[in-house]
Amino acid sequence: MAKIRVAVVGASGYTGVELMRILALHPGVELTIVTSRQHTGQPVAGLFPSLREIVGLEFSDNDLDEVAKKADLVFTALPHKAAIEVVAALHAAGKKVVDLSADYRFSDRALYEEWYQPHSRPEVLAKAVYGLPELFRNEIVEAGIVGNPGCYPTSVILPLAPILKLGLVDPGNRIIIDAKSGTSGAGRGLSTGSLYCEVNESFKPYKAGQHRHQPEMVEQLGRVGGRRPDILFVPHLLPVNRGILSSIYVSLNRDAESELVADALQTAYADEPFVRLLPQGELPALSAVRGSNYCDIAYVLTGKRQLILFSAIDNLVKGAAGQAVQNMNLMCGLPETSGLATVALAP
């Protein structure tokens, strides 16, 4: 069986290098072209020594005709807004696309435009599928364009969706999401806030209630639960490279025993290859998922009506590149776990 030819457009960031790391060793694909306007002509291994003798390509310019000639499926790892026209052009050329920006994550165009900017390709946006396999696998299999979820939303939607689906959440009470991310979530570009001396031995919240991932959570959880929940999302910056740990505080609308919560999570995820439900009494840790495509989930029920959900993911893998490859596998008829059966790094 011929390998599927894949490309990464915008490959010089953290998500790009993570995609190349996974794709280079994927048994069902051939990485044929990677692009970066800033590094055109430079060997990939010159920018990312970790890929020496693993990825032998040079960065190409963002020539979409050349990309379309050399690839069957394209990952677009571009900044928000920059991806809109690129995805539309590749789709028009008959290519399958997994977009890792926010430009094709929203079904509600008005909601996207409220938090980002006008969307110039609403007719293409209408064709995109939200790429969270555990919830929307059947739609992803048939999709030509997948909007890969944000890292924070992945860590929140997975533990919370089964509880909303069961109708356990009190709609009169706000869901509080307290999430912490490693600094790679801010990207590879220079920024004072992510400098070593600013981050090391420090810990701080940012964009409380104003982060662009909040409406993404609201829209997708609304699809699952039948109504958009009231969410307050407060992200924090951790002095670590990788990982997201989310603590989610939920007021229930009726008394609940621990078994009810356990059954809801088991029903949703018992057969999912990348969701691990921790035994009662254990809580997630970033060190247990680092470098892997796993999402670890646990919960604590305090009293009868206060539920705390916990999740841990690697923001660059299940929160970005790994999930994108999982979506590619589904779109191309490959085994869903192909290229992703990686054990977390320890220590």
C-alpha positions as CSV (number, residue, x, y, z in Angstrom):
1,M,0.0,0.0,0.0
2,A,1.4,3.4,-1.0
3,K,2.2,5.8,1.8
4,I,0.1,9.0,2.1
5,R,2.1,12.1,1.2
6,V,1.8,14.8,3.8
7,A,3.0,18.4,4.1
8,V,3.4,20.8,7.0
9,V,2.8,24.5,6.1
10,G,4.3,26.7,8.7
11,A,6.7,24.1,10.1
12,S,9.2,26.3,12.1
13,G,7.3,26.6,15.3
14,Y,6.9,24.3,18.2
15,T,3.8,22.7,16.7
16,G,5.6,22.3,13.4
17,V,8.6,20.5,14.9
18,E,6.3,18.3,16.9
19,L,4.4,17.4,13.8
20,M,7.6,16.5,12.0
21,R,8.8,14.4,14.9
22,I,5.7,12.3,14.8
23,L,5.2,12.2,11.0
24,A,8.9,11.2,10.3
25,L,8.4,7.9,12.1
26,H,4.8,7.3,11.1
27,P,4.6,4.0,9.2
28,G,1.7,5.1,6.9
29,V,2.9,8.4,5.6
30,E,5.8,10.1,3.8
31,L,6.7,13.7,4.8
32,T,7.3,15.3,1.4
33,I,7.4,19.1,2.0
34,V,7.6,21.5,4.9
35,T,7.4,25.2,4.6
36,S,8.7,28.3,6.4
37,R,9.1,31.7,4.7
38,Q,11.5,32.8,7.4
39,H,13.8,29.8,7.0
40,T,13.3,29.0,3.2
41,G,16.3,26.9,1.9
42,Q,17.6,26.0,5.4
43,P,17.8,22.3,6.4
44,V,15.2,21.3,8.9
45,A,18.0,19.8,11.0
46,G,19.8,23.2,11.1
47,L,16.9,24.7,12.9
48,F,15.9,21.6,14.9
49,P,19.0,19.5,15.6
50,S,16.7,16.9,17.3
51,L,15.6,15.9,13.7
52,R,19.1,15.3,12.4
53,E,19.2,12.2,10.2
54,I,15.4,11.9,10.8
55,V,14.0,14.7,8.6
56,G,16.3,15.3,5.6
57,L,14.1,18.1,4.0
58,E,14.8,21.8,3.6
59,F,12.2,24.4,4.4
60,S,10.4,25.5,1.3
61,D,8.6,28.8,0.6
62,N,4.8,28.8,1.1
63,D,4.2,28.0,-2.6
64,L,0.8,26.4,-2.4
65,D,0.9,25.0,-5.9
66,E,4.1,23.1,-5.0
67,V,2.6,21.9,-1.7
68,A,-0.5,20.7,-3.6
69,K,1.6,18.8,-6.1
70,K,3.6,17.0,-3.4
71,A,1.0,16.2,-0.8
72,D,-2.3,14.4,-0.4
73,L,-3.0,15.8,3.1
74,V,-1.7,19.1,4.5
75,F,-1.2,20.3,8.1
76,T,-1.4,24.1,8.3
77,A,0.4,25.3,11.4
78,L,0.0,29.0,10.7
79,P,-1.1,31.9,13.0
80,H,-4.8,32.8,13.3
81,K,-6.1,34.6,10.3
82,A,-3.1,33.6,8.1
83,A,-4.6,30.2,7.7
84,I,-8.0,31.2,6.3
85,E,-7.0,31.7,2.6
86,V,-4.3,29.0,2.7
87,V,-6.8,26.3,3.8
88,A,-9.4,27.5,1.3
89,A,-6.8,27.3,-1.5
90,L,-5.6,23.8,-0.6
91,H,-9.2,22.6,-0.2
92,A,-10.0,24.0,-3.7
93,A,-7.0,22.0,-5.0
94,G,-8.6,18.8,-3.7
95,K,-6.4,18.3,-0.7
96,K,-7.4,17.2,2.8
97,V,-6.4,19.7,5.4
98,V,-5.9,19.6,9.2
99,D,-5.7,23.2,10.4
100,L,-4.1,23.9,13.7
101,S,-5.1,27.6,13.9
102,A,-8.5,28.7,15.3
103,D,-9.7,29.7,11.8
104,Y,-11.7,26.6,11.2
105,R,-12.6,25.5,14.7
106,F,-15.9,27.3,15.0
107,S,-19.2,26.4,13.5
108,D,-20.7,29.7,14.6
109,R,-19.1,32.3,12.4
110,A,-20.3,35.2,14.5
111,L,-18.7,33.7,17.6
112,Y,-15.4,33.4,15.8
113,E,-15.6,36.9,14.5
114,E,-16.4,38.3,18.0
115,W,-13.2,36.9,19.4
116,Y,-10.8,36.9,16.4
117,Q,-11.6,38.9,13.2
118,P,-13.9,38.7,10.1
119,H,-13.8,35.3,8.4
120,S,-13.3,35.8,4.7
121,R,-14.2,32.2,3.7
122,P,-17.5,31.4,5.4
123,E,-18.4,28.9,2.7
124,V,-15.3,26.9,3.5
125,L,-15.8,27.3,7.2
126,A,-19.2,25.7,6.8
127,K,-17.5,22.5,5.5
128,A,-15.0,22.1,8.4
129,V,-15.4,19.6,11.2
130,Y,-14.2,20.1,14.8
131,G,-11.4,17.6,15.3
132,L,-11.9,16.1,18.7
133,P,-12.0,12.3,17.8
134,E,-13.5,11.1,21.1
135,L,-16.6,13.2,20.5
136,F,-16.8,13.6,16.7
137,R,-15.0,10.6,15.2
138,N,-17.7,9.8,12.6
139,E,-17.7,13.3,11.2
140,I,-13.9,13.5,11.1
141,V,-13.8,10.3,9.0
142,E,-15.8,12.0,6.3
143,A,-14.2,15.4,6.5
144,G,-12.1,17.3,4.0
145,I,-11.2,20.0,6.5
146,V,-10.7,19.5,10.2
147,G,-10.2,22.3,12.6
148,N,-7.8,20.9,15.2
149,P,-8.9,21.8,18.7
150,G,-7.0,24.2,20.9
151,C,-4.9,22.8,23.7
152,Y,-6.8,24.2,26.6
153,P,-10.2,23.2,25.1
154,T,-9.0,19.6,24.7
155,S,-8.1,19.5,28.3
156,V,-11.5,20.9,29.4
157,I,-14.0,19.4,26.9
158,L,-12.9,15.8,27.4
159,P,-13.5,15.5,31.1
160,L,-16.5,17.8,31.1
161,A,-18.5,16.5,28.1
162,P,-19.8,13.3,29.7
163,I,-21.1,15.2,32.7
164,L,-22.9,17.7,30.6
165,K,-24.3,15.0,28.3
166,L,-25.8,13.2,31.4
167,G,-27.5,16.5,32.4
168,L,-25.8,16.7,35.8
169,V,-24.7,20.3,35.6
170,D,-26.7,23.0,37.3
171,P,-27.4,25.5,34.6
172,G,-27.8,28.3,37.2
173,N,-24.2,28.0,38.4
174,R,-21.0,28.9,36.6
175,I,-18.4,26.3,35.7
176,I,-15.0,27.4,36.9
177,I,-12.0,26.3,35.0
178,D,-8.6,26.7,36.5
179,A,-5.9,25.6,34.0
180,K,-2.1,25.8,33.9
181,S,0.1,25.5,30.8
182,G,3.8,25.2,30.1
183,T,5.5,28.0,28.2
184,S,5.6,26.2,24.9
185,G,1.9,27.1,24.6
186,A,2.9,30.7,23.9
187,G,4.7,29.6,20.7
188,R,8.3,29.9,19.6
189,G,8.4,33.6,18.8
190,L,10.2,36.1,21.1
191,S,8.1,37.5,23.8
192,T,9.1,39.2,27.1
193,G,6.5,37.3,29.0
194,S,8.0,33.9,28.0
195,L,11.6,34.7,28.6
196,Y,13.5,32.4,31.0
197,C,14.0,35.1,33.7
198,E,10.3,36.1,33.5
199,V,9.0,32.5,33.8
200,N,11.5,30.6,35.9
201,E,10.6,30.4,39.6
202,S,7.3,32.2,38.9
203,F,3.7,31.4,38.4
204,K,0.9,33.7,37.2
205,P,-2.6,33.9,35.7
206,Y,-3.2,35.7,32.4
207,K,-6.2,36.8,30.3
208,A,-8.6,35.7,33.0
209,G,-12.1,35.5,31.5
210,Q,-10.8,36.9,28.2
211,H,-8.8,34.0,26.7
212,R,-9.8,33.1,23.1
213,H,-10.1,29.4,24.0
214,Q,-13.1,30.2,26.3
215,P,-15.7,30.6,23.4
216,E,-14.4,27.4,21.8
217,M,-15.1,25.5,24.9
218,V,-18.5,27.1,25.2
219,E,-19.5,26.3,21.6
220,Q,-18.4,22.6,21.7
221,L,-19.7,21.8,25.1
222,G,-23.0,23.4,24.0
223,R,-23.2,20.9,21.2
224,V,-22.7,18.0,23.7
225,G,-25.0,19.3,26.4
226,G,-27.8,20.9,24.4
227,R,-27.2,24.4,25.7
228,R,-24.1,26.6,26.0
229,P,-22.8,26.5,29.6
230,D,-21.8,29.5,31.6
231,I,-18.0,29.2,31.9
232,L,-15.3,31.2,33.6
233,F,-11.8,30.2,32.3
234,V,-8.7,31.3,34.0
235,P,-5.4,30.2,32.5
236,H,-2.0,30.2,34.3
237,L,1.6,30.1,33.1
238,L,3.7,27.3,34.6
239,P,7.5,27.4,34.6
240,V,7.7,24.2,32.6
241,N,8.2,23.4,28.9
242,R,5.2,21.2,28.2
243,G,1.8,20.2,29.6
244,I,-1.6,21.4,30.7
245,L,-3.3,20.6,33.9
246,S,-6.9,21.6,34.2
247,S,-9.0,21.7,37.4
248,I,-12.8,22.1,36.6
249,Y,-15.2,23.0,39.4
250,V,-18.8,22.0,38.7
251,S,-22.0,22.5,40.7
252,L,-24.4,19.6,40.1
253,N,-28.1,19.9,39.8
254,R,-28.9,16.9,42.1
255,D,-27.2,14.7,44.7
256,A,-24.8,12.3,43.0
257,E,-22.8,9.4,44.2
258,S,-19.2,8.8,43.0
259,E,-20.4,5.7,41.0
260,L,-22.6,7.9,38.8
261,V,-19.7,10.1,37.8
262,A,-17.4,7.1,37.3
263,D,-20.1,5.4,35.1
264,A,-20.5,8.5,33.0
265,L,-16.7,8.7,32.3
266,Q,-16.4,5.0,31.7
267,T,-19.3,4.9,29.3
268,A,-17.7,7.8,27.3
269,Y,-14.1,6.7,27.3
270,A,-13.6,3.0,28.3
271,D,-12.7,2.1,24.7
272,E,-10.8,5.3,23.8
273,P,-7.1,4.6,23.0
274,F,-5.9,8.0,24.3
275,V,-8.0,8.7,27.3
276,R,-7.0,7.2,30.6
277,L,-9.4,7.2,33.5
278,L,-7.4,7.1,36.7
279,P,-8.3,4.9,39.6
280,Q,-10.3,6.5,42.4
281,G,-7.9,8.4,44.7
282,E,-5.3,9.1,42.0
283,L,-4.9,12.5,40.4
284,P,-3.2,13.5,37.1
285,A,0.3,14.7,36.7
286,L,2.0,16.4,33.8
287,S,5.0,14.0,34.1
288,A,2.7,11.1,33.3
289,V,1.7,12.4,29.9
290,R,4.8,14.4,28.7
291,G,5.6,13.5,25.1
292,S,2.5,11.3,24.7
293,N,-0.9,11.7,23.1
294,Y,-2.7,10.7,26.3
295,C,-5.3,12.6,28.3
296,D,-5.4,11.5,31.9
297,I,-8.7,12.2,33.7
298,A,-9.8,12.0,37.4
299,Y,-12.4,13.5,39.6
300,V,-13.2,14.2,43.2
301,L,-16.8,14.5,44.5
302,T,-16.9,16.8,47.6
303,G,-20.3,16.4,49.3
304,K,-23.2,15.4,47.0
305,R,-23.3,18.3,44.6
306,Q,-19.7,19.7,44.1
307,L,-17.7,17.9,41.5
308,I,-14.0,18.6,40.7
309,L,-12.7,17.2,37.4
310,F,-9.0,17.0,36.6
311,S,-7.2,16.4,33.4
312,A,-3.6,16.4,32.2
313,I,-2.3,16.5,28.6
314,D,0.9,17.4,26.7
315,N,-0.1,20.7,25.0
316,L,2.1,20.0,22.0
317,V,0.9,16.4,21.5
318,K,-2.8,15.7,22.5
319,G,-3.2,19.5,22.6
320,A,-1.9,20.1,19.1
321,A,0.3,17.9,16.8
322,G,-0.6,14.5,18.2
323,Q,-4.3,15.1,17.9
324,A,-3.8,16.5,14.4
325,V,-2.1,13.2,13.4
326,Q,-4.9,11.3,15.1
327,N,-7.4,13.3,12.9
328,M,-5.2,12.6,9.8
329,N,-5.3,8.9,10.6
330,L,-9.1,8.9,10.7
331,M,-9.5,11.1,7.5
332,C,-7.2,8.8,5.6
333,G,-8.4,5.4,6.8
334,L,-5.3,4.6,8.8
335,P,-5.3,2.9,12.2
336,E,-6.2,5.7,14.6
337,T,-3.2,5.1,16.9
338,S,-0.7,4.8,14.0
339,G,2.4,6.9,14.7
340,L,1.1,7.8,18.2
341,A,1.8,4.8,20.3
342,T,4.4,6.6,22.4
343,V,5.0,6.1,26.1
344,A,5.3,9.3,28.1
345,L,8.8,10.4,29.0
346,A,9.9,9.5,32.6
347,P,11.4,11.1,34.5
